[in-house]
């Protein structure tokens, strides 16, 4: 009966969820409205709904209970009641490596096709190892933090003292289990939560002392904080369309010790000459609005609810923004184009459009394969503005 109870809870959530809110925002509101659900009920319901969406659109003809059981078997190394009920012949294999579990599912369900997990596979950037990418969706990405090199040993010691598994990736990047609560362990401002691939984009910045840089889609300021960690003696302008996120940015900058910066609320799809006419920058970071398709390991509900037409919409927005910001870049200086997308149309195709239509030349670009490091998949390109004749 307990398995049936868990199944009903899952089905009620699934029937209530329409994809309009991220799942991590929907679930707390749902649980608040259904106070009869105890902590164990909430925990299992969360596990089940996330596991279910990680299956994407694979095995569409099977009943949702069976699809959920398959997904839960693939995503976890601890048994659930639903796996015991519906896949009794596989329960002894729950701790096997993911690759072996996928092979078992393929034998039991010959119609299983890993490509159907990620239904937009034909639009991916060419550099992506598709099978490795699709397989990565059955595992929750790690939580990554960025720390100062001189602080990393002390922070690792502190985390390990709290029995938290921590892995040092680089001198400044640490990997932790997703969901780790750091607020009560580490001091504010001593770390930044930032995905490993996002941290890697900083290798393309190459700022110089006294430079003037513009983070034009700053959101909560993660790329600016990364830039400042590389070279603190620069003049900063941060802008975003949304005032609310700029307020969050203020708090993050305060904790990081950044006191001097300029901030503007700007719609980059419009002409901003009246606001920016006198600005000339030594570097522009364009962390462009995008589908976020490289981060769906964190938001697997997108595998079900994303609409393919939006790829073209975002690519159009990206091209307009590049055109509107490049005029404020000094000749010989870099535009850093970044997305958290895995789609070629938002990545390599936008770079080609830039090269075809704007006075920029490509220095280097990279599809950052986060799926190899249990991180997000991203794209970054460093383009240099041509000198005027």
Protein Blocks (a to p, Z undefined) as FASTA:
>chain_A
ZZmmmmmmmmmmmmmpgolacfklmmmmmmmmmmmbcfklmmmmmmmmmmmmmnomghkl
bcfklmmmmmmmmmpccdcfklmmmmmmlmmmmmgcfklmmmmmmmmmmmbcfklmmmml
mmpcfklcfklmmmmmmpccdddddddfklmmmmmmmmmmnopacddfblmbccddehia
fklmpcghiaccddfklmmmmmmnopaehiacddfblmnommmmmmmmmomcbcdddddf
blklmmmmmmmmmmnopabdcdddddfkbccklmmmmgccfbdcdddddehlmmmmmmmm
lmmmpcfklmmmmmmmmmmmmmmmmmmpcehiacddddfbfbfklmmmmmmmmmmmmccd
dfbdcdddfklnopacdddddddddddZZ
